[in-house]
Amino acid sequence: MINRKITELTLKSNKSKFLFLIGLIFLLIAFFFASLLLGYIKTDFNDLVNTYSNYTDSIEQIVIMTSRMPRALTALFIGASLSVSGLLMQILTKNPMASPGLLGVNSGAAFFMVFAYSFIPNLTQNYLMLFSFVGAALAVLLVYALAGGIRGTIQTFDLTLAGAAISAIFISFTQIVLYKDQKTMEEVLFWLTGAVEGRSMDALFKVIPIMLISWVICFLLAKRLNLFSLGEEIAKGLGLNIELLKLQIILLVVVLAGASVAVAGPIALVGLIIPHFTRFLVGSEFKWAIPYSIVLGAILLLSADVASRFIIFPKEIPVGAVTAILGTPFFIYIARKAENK
């Protein structure tokens, strides 16, 4: 079981875990302010303060209010939600390589977004988000049904195979639409790469309450997740309703990853990387793993967003490309490690 095989750091006591979490929160705050202040347009802390206390419509204030604040908040909530959904996926599948994309979330959302762009023009951003979320949910529903969810006997191996099959189908549909409509390809390419730039506060505020509620539910399920991580037979012997918990995990992944993809596109590898760092720091106790995943995921995406502004300065690249660059070596390491075992 992946939770028992990963070496833990020396954060053994609750006090040390709490203090280290506080330190990470301060680091998160630092990256949040860096996201607000760094970029092509030079701004400082006074510009930030004046933006919300003495607004004068200057270029610096406009940039902070309309561009950097929305993308900083988007990176924070999307990074946190993707990492928590990745943590849930890895405990559900007992697979260290698992991420929300394994359930077809990314491919389903991408197809519905591309379909909407191509065949239903002039949709507002809110409706495009809704289409994307529905696509993610439909993909997971199909995977759930194929993996035995309707019969009430979800098998981990069947879940993986079904996820791969449904993802392949939706990816094929997406490619067909893009091949036939080059204009759609140009419009959705940035979204398909994964980006937090250009996202409106209105779109983000629609999903923030959903994300916050999902985080709280994850924390409330911590004890049951601890039992589940011991193995299904042991958990059943201790009175845990395994199939109900699996369904709850799948629904949480749909909500967290689906909402994230709907807002920012399929950002790569966040849901794969962060759970490994989380377990390395605090082990497999979910009352700590969940808040650590939230904070570390937010830090990763905020730092990647800041880096995206300077890699080919003065131009920017999508944050999804940065996470892919950062995450690929780690992905190879995890794959080799799993292969050796």
For each residue, the residues with C-beta under 8 A, 3 or more apart:
1: 4 5 94 229 230 231
2: 5 6 90 91 94 95 96 279
3: 6 91 229 279 283 284
4: 1 229 284
5: 1 2 341
6: 2 3 96 276 279 280
7: 280
8: 11 12 279 280 281 282 283
9: 280 281 282
10: 16
11: 8 16 17 20 281 282 283
12: 8 16
13: 16 17
14: 17 18 288
15: 18 19
16: 10 11 12 13 19 20
17: 11 13 14 20 21 281 282 288
18: 14 15 21 22
19: 15 16 22 23
20: 11 16 17 23 24 281
21: 17 18 24 25 288 291 292 295
22: 18 19 25 26
23: 19 20 26 27
24: 20 21 27 28 292 295 296 299
25: 21 22 28 29 295
26: 22 23 29 30
27: 23 24 30 31 299
28: 24 25 31 32 76 295 298 299 302
29: 25 26 32 33
30: 26 27 33 34
31: 27 28 34 35 299 302 303 306
32: 28 29 35 36 72 76 302
33: 29 30 36 37 45 48
34: 30 31 37 38 302 306
35: 31 32 38 68 71 72 75 302 305 306
36: 32 33 43 48 64 68 69 72
37: 33 34 43 44 45 47 48 68
38: 34 35 306 309 310
39: 43 63 68 309
40: 309 313 314 316
41: 59 60 63
42: 60
43: 36 37 39 47 48 60 63 64 68
44: 37 47 48
45: 33 37 48 49
46: 49 50
47: 37 43 44 50 51 58 60 61 64
48: 33 36 37 43 44 45 51 52 64
49: 45 46 52 53 54
50: 46 47 53 54 55 56 61
51: 47 48 55 60 61 64 65
52: 48 49 55 65
53: 49 50
54: 49 50
55: 50 51 52 61 65
56: 50 61
57: 61 62
58: 47 61 62
59: 41 62 63
60: 41 42 43 47 51 63 64
61: 47 50 51 55 56 57 58 64 65
62: 57 58 59 65 66 67
63: 39 41 43 59 60 66 67 68
64: 36 43 47 48 51 60 61 67 68 69
65: 51 52 55 61 62 69
66: 62 63 69 70
67: 62 63 64 70 71 197 198
68: 35 36 37 39 43 63 64 71 72
69: 36 64 65 66 72 73 201
70: 66 67 73 74 199 200 201 204
71: 35 67 68 74 75 196 197 198 199 305
72: 32 35 36 68 69 75 76 302 305
73: 69 70 76 77 201 204
74: 70 71 77 78 196 199 204 263 264
75: 35 71 72 78 79 196 298 301 302 304 305 319
76: 28 32 72 73 79 80 298 301 302
77: 73 74 80 81 204 207 208 211 260 298
78: 74 75 81 82 196 260 263 264 267 301
79: 75 76 82 83 270 297 298 299 300 301 302
80: 76 77 83 84 211 215 293 294 295 297 298
81: 77 78 84 85 211 214 215 256 257 259 260 297
82: 78 79 85 86 100 256 257 260 267 270 271 274 297 301
83: 79 80 86 87 270 271 273 274 275 278 293 294 296 297 298 300
84: 80 81 87 88 214 215 218 252 256 290 293 294 297
85: 81 82 88 89 100 252 253 256 257 260 271
86: 82 83 89 90 98 99 100 270 271 272 273 274 275 293
87: 83 84 90 91 271 274 275 278 289 290 293
88: 84 85 91 92 218 249 252 253 256
89: 85 86 92 93 95 98 99 100 102 103 253 271
90: 2 86 87 93 94 95 96 98 99 275
91: 2 3 87 88 94 225 228 229 249
92: 88 89 98 156 159 246 249 250 253
93: 89 90 98 102 156 159 160
94: 1 2 90 91 156
95: 2 89 90 98 102 156 160
96: 2 6 90 276 334 337 338
97: 272 331 334 335 338
98: 86 89 90 92 93 95 102 160 272
99: 86 89 90 102 269 271 272
100: 82 85 86 89 103 105 106 253 256 257 261 271
101: 104 105 106 107 167 266 271
102: 89 93 95 98 99 159 160 163 164 167
103: 89 100 139 140 143 159 163 250 253 254 257
104: 101 107 108 136 139 140 142 143 163 166 167 170
105: 100 101 108 109 136 139 140 253 254 257 258 261
106: 100 101 109 110 136 167 257 261 266
107: 101 104 110 111 139 166 167 168 169 170 171 174
108: 104 105 111 112 135 136 137 138 139 140 166 170
109: 105 106 112 113 132 133 135 136 139 258 261 262 266
110: 106 107 113 114 132 135 170 171 174 192 261 265 266
111: 107 108 114 115 135 170 171 173 174 177
112: 108 109 115 116 131 132 134 135 136 138
113: 109 110 116 117 128 131 132 135 188 191
114: 110 111 117 118 174 177 178 184 188 192
115: 111 112 118 119 120 131 135 173 177
116: 112 113 119 120 123 127 128 131 132
117: 113 114 120 121 123 128 184 187 188
118: 114 115 177 180 181 184
119: 115 116
120: 115 116 117 123
121: 117
122:
123: 116 117 120 127 128 131
124: 127 128
125: 128 129 200 202 203
126: 129 130 202 203 206
127: 116 123 124 130 131
128: 113 116 117 123 124 125 131 132
129: 125 126 132 133 203 206 207 262 263
130: 126 127 133 134 262
131: 112 113 115 116 123 127 128 134 135
132: 109 110 112 113 116 128 129 135 136 258 261 262
133: 109 129 130 136 137 258 259 261 262
134: 112 130 131 137 138
135: 108 109 110 111 112 113 115 131 132 138 139 170
136: 104 105 106 108 109 112 132 133 139 140 254 257 258 261 262
137: 108 133 134 140 141 254 258
138: 108 112 134 135 141 142
139: 103 104 105 107 108 109 135 136 142 143 166 167 170
140: 103 104 105 108 136 137 143 144 250 253 254 258
141: 137 138 144 145
142: 104 138 139 145 146 162 166
143: 103 104 139 140 146 147 159 162 163 166
144: 140 141 147 149 150 154 247 250
145: 141 142 149 150
146: 142 143 158 162 165 166
147: 143 144 154 155 158 159 161 162 163
148: 151 152 153 154 155 158
149: 144 145 152 154 246 247 250
150: 144 145
151: 148
152: 148 149 243
153: 148 243
154: 144 147 148 149 158 159 243 246 247
155: 147 148 158 159
156: 92 93 94 95 159 160
157: 160 161
158: 146 147 148 154 155 161 162
159: 92 93 102 103 143 147 154 155 156 162 163
160: 93 95 98 102 156 157 163 164
161: 147 157 158 164 165
162: 142 143 146 147 158 159 165 166
163: 102 103 104 143 147 159 160 166 167
164: 102 160 161 167 168
165: 146 161 162 168 169
166: 104 107 108 139 142 143 146 162 163 169 170
167: 101 102 104 106 107 139 163 164 170 171
168: 107 164 165 171 172
169: 107 165 166 172 173
170: 104 107 108 110 111 135 139 166 167 173 174
171: 107 110 111 167 168 174 175
172: 168 169 175 176
173: 111 115 169 170 176 177
174: 107 110 111 114 170 171 177 178
175: 171 172 178 179
176: 172 173 179 180
177: 111 114 115 118 173 174 180 181 184
178: 114 174 175 181 182 184 185 188
179: 175 176
180: 118 176 177
181: 118 177 178 184 185
182: 178 185 186
183: 186 187
184: 114 117 118 177 178 181 187 188
185: 178 181 182 188 189
186: 182 183 189
187: 117 183 184
188: 113 114 117 178 184 185 191 192
189: 185 186 192 193
190: 193 195 198 265 318
191: 113 188 194 195 265
192: 110 114 188 189 265 266
193: 189 190 265 318 320 321
194: 191 264 265 266 267 268 318 319 320 321 323
195: 190 191 198 199 264 265 318 319 320
196: 71 74 75 78 199 264 301 305 319
197: 67 71 305 316 318 319
198: 67 71 190 195
199: 70 71 74 195 196 203 204 263 264
200: 70 125 203 204
201: 69 70 73 204 205
202: 125 126 205 206
203: 125 126 129 199 200 206 207 263
204: 70 73 74 77 199 200 201 207 208 263
205: 201 202 208
206: 126 129 202 203
207: 77 129 203 204 210 211 259 260 262 263
208: 77 204 205 211 212
209: 212 213
210: 207 213 214 255 259
211: 77 80 81 207 208 214 215 255 256 259 260
212: 208 209 215 216
213: 209 210 216 217
214: 81 84 210 211 217 218 252 255 256
215: 80 81 84 211 212 218 219 290 294
216: 212 213 219 220
217: 213 214 220 221 248 252
218: 84 88 214 215 221 222 252 286 290
219: 215 216 222 286 287 290 291
220: 216 217
221: 217 218 224 225 245 248 286
222: 218 219 225 226 285 286 287 290
223: 226 227 286 287
224: 221 227 228 240 245
225: 91 221 222 228 229 245 286
226: 222 223 229 230 284 285 286
227: 223 224 230 234 235 238 240
228: 91 224 225 232 235 240 242 245
229: 1 3 4 91 225 226 284 286
230: 1 226 227 234 235
231: 1 234 235
232: 228 235 236 242
233: 236 237
234: 227 230 231 237 238
235: 227 228 230 231 232 238 240 242
236: 232 233 239 240 242
237: 233 234
238: 227 234 235
239: 236
240: 224 227 228 235 236 245
241: 244 245
242: 228 232 235 236 245 246
243: 152 153 154 246 247
244: 241 247 248
245: 221 224 225 228 240 241 242 248 249
246: 92 149 154 242 243 249 250
247: 144 149 154 243 244 250 251
248: 217 221 244 245 251 252
249: 88 91 92 245 246 252 253
250: 92 103 140 144 149 246 247 253 254
251: 247 248 254 255
252: 84 85 88 214 217 218 248 249 255 256
253: 85 88 89 92 100 103 105 140 249 250 256 257
254: 103 105 136 137 140 250 251 257 258
255: 210 211 214 251 252 258 259
256: 81 82 84 85 88 100 211 214 252 253 259 260
257: 81 82 85 100 103 105 106 136 253 254 260 261 271
258: 105 109 132 133 136 137 140 254 255 261 262
259: 81 133 207 210 211 255 256 262 263
260: 77 78 81 82 85 207 211 256 257 263 264 267
261: 100 105 106 109 110 132 133 136 257 258 264 265 266 267
262: 109 129 130 132 133 136 207 258 259
263: 74 78 129 199 203 204 207 259 260
264: 74 78 194 195 196 199 260 261 267 319 320
265: 110 190 191 192 193 194 195 261 318 320
266: 101 106 109 110 192 194 261 320
267: 78 82 194 260 261 264 270 301 319 320 323
268: 194 320 323 324 327
269: 99 272 273 323 324 326 327 328 330 331
270: 79 82 83 86 267 273 274 297 300 301 323 327
271: 82 83 85 86 87 89 99 100 101 257 274 275
272: 86 97 98 99 269 275 276 327 330 331 334
273: 83 86 269 270 276 277 300 326 327 330 331
274: 82 83 86 87 270 271 277 278 293 296 297 300
275: 83 86 87 90 271 272 278 279 289 293
276: 6 96 272 273 279 280 330 334
277: 273 274 280 281 296
278: 83 87 274 275 281 282 289 292 293 296
279: 2 3 6 8 275 276 282 283 284 289
280: 6 7 8 9 276 277
281: 8 9 11 17 20 277 278 292
282: 8 9 11 17 278 279 285 288 289 292
283: 3 8 11 279 288 289
284: 3 4 226 229 279 289
285: 222 226 282 288 289
286: 218 219 221 222 223 225 226 229 289 290
287: 219 222 223 290 291
288: 14 17 21 282 283 285 291 292
289: 87 275 278 279 282 283 284 285 286 292 293
290: 84 87 215 218 219 222 286 287 293 294
291: 21 219 287 288 294 295
292: 21 24 278 281 282 288 289 295 296
293: 80 83 84 86 87 274 275 278 289 290 296 297
294: 80 83 84 215 290 291 297 298
295: 21 24 25 28 80 291 292 298 299
296: 24 83 274 277 278 292 293 299 300
297: 79 80 81 82 83 84 270 274 293 294 300 301
298: 28 75 76 77 79 80 83 294 295 301 302
299: 24 27 28 31 79 295 296 302 303
300: 79 83 270 273 274 296 297 303 304 323 326
301: 75 76 78 79 82 196 267 270 297 298 304 305 319 323
302: 28 31 32 34 35 72 75 76 79 298 299 305 306
303: 31 299 300 306 307
304: 75 300 301 307 308 319 322 323 326
305: 35 71 72 75 196 197 301 302 308 309 319 322
306: 31 34 35 38 302 303 309 310
307: 303 304 310 311 322
308: 304 305 311 316 317 318 319 321 322
309: 38 39 40 305 306 313 316
310: 38 306 307 313
311: 307 308 317 322
312: 315 316 317
313: 40 309 310
314: 40
315: 312
316: 40 197 308 309 312
317: 308 311 312 321 322
318: 190 193 194 195 197 265 308 321 322
319: 75 194 195 196 197 264 267 301 304 305 308 322 323
320: 193 194 195 264 265 266 267 268 323 324
321: 193 194 308 317 318 324 325
322: 304 305 307 308 311 317 318 319 325 326
323: 194 267 268 269 270 300 301 304 319 320 326 327
324: 268 269 320 321 327 328
325: 321 322 328
326: 269 273 300 304 322 323 329 330
327: 268 269 270 272 273 323 324 330 331
328: 269 324 325 331 332
329: 326 332 333
330: 269 272 273 276 326 327 333 334
331: 97 269 272 273 327 328 334 335
332: 328 329 335 336
333: 329 330 336 337
334: 96 97 272 276 330 331 337 338
335: 97 331 332 338 339
336: 332 333 339 340
337: 96 333 334 340 341
338: 96 97 334 335 341
339: 335 336
340: 336 337
341: 5 337 338
